[in-house]
Amino acid sequence: MAITERPGEIFLDRLAAEFNFEPPRAHGFDTVNSIKAMHDGRAKVFFALGGNFLSATPDTEYTAEALRRCRLTVQVSTKLNRGHLITGKQALILPCLGRTEKDHGSKGLQGMTVEDSMSMVHLSYGMKNPCSPNLRSEPAIIAGIAQASLPNTSTPWAEYAGDYNQIRDKMADAIAGFECFNRRVRQPLGFRLKQPARELVFQTDTARANFSSVGLADVAPKPGRLLLGTVRSHDQWNTTIYSDDDRYRGVKNLRTLVFMNADDMRERGLKKYDLVDLKSFAKDGSTRQVFGYRALPYNIPPGCAMGYMPELNVLCPIGDYSPQSDQPLMKHVVVEIAQSKVMAASGETA
């Protein structure tokens, strides 16, 4: 819902007209640049609505230090995670209602709008009683902060917090594609988000899908090194890990592992379940390491390796990202994998 560090001018104009204020026009920070800004002191407050920023982002140690340098870190959360342990000089944890809990506003039971994987937008009502009568919803927390920090505001924050229909009415006016939001979301199954390309409507100068080709750079690593990509397991949703099993890849009770091509394992004298150490190499020459992972043979191309996020995000350098999208290169981490020094020192055999 327009959560972007680079909102378009058309959206900003509609937002300004709807709420009678002038929104900032300068671009903000994406994830990588947010971390850098906190690290060098340009950003002093970190405010998170859910999630586990520390675990989801690249270069875990660098990101942790960036968060510690903030004057204030605030987490609005339904449950605790390891990210809550890394804080700024002052820190707040604001517990909030989960989507499964009943959300009673001033106008009765409130429904949140959600989008499923088929781009269908529909209402979602919590069915369980809140675990505490003191819990507030995310919209109520944000509205309360706005009301307290903007004493002269003309925006009816308390009304929005008590009646989400009013928020949706404003969204209908401010965001293209959400006209008549409250009516459409109450249709059976809700409504599908407009996606022109799916309807073969191409918003290009030719009104057709335009294809282009570009030469690929030579990305082969130096001899002895592999390209590591991070992935999720079957029993995982984002950084939430439900179990240490991975039905997709036939793994049980193990996450500290690296999948390798069998030939690459033989070249390194490794057998299944041997302990290995991984060392990554950034473009700036810096290195990062993890120790004591299990090597597993897997049907993966020679020269490649694969392991789980968030555990291996620590190997992804903060400075290695796409120059077009600023997306961290978590699927393209240059690594060396060798028999673990921990294993050698202990005399352990797999």
Protein Blocks (a to p, Z undefined) as FASTA:
>chain_A
ZZafbdcfklmmmmmmmnopacdfbdcddfklmmmmmmnopambdcdeejjfklmpghkl
lmmmmmmmpmbdcdddfbdcfklmpccfbdcddddddfkbccddfkopaddddddfkopa
cddddfbdcfbfkbccfklmmmmmmmmmmmmbcbdfklmmmomklmmmmmmmmpghiaok
lmmmmpghiaadddfklnopacbfkopacddddddddfbdcehiacddddddfkbghjbc
fbfcdfknopahiabdcdddfklmmmnopaehiacddddddfkopacddehiacdddddd
ehiacdddfklmmmpcfklccfklopacfklcccdddddfklmmnopaZZ
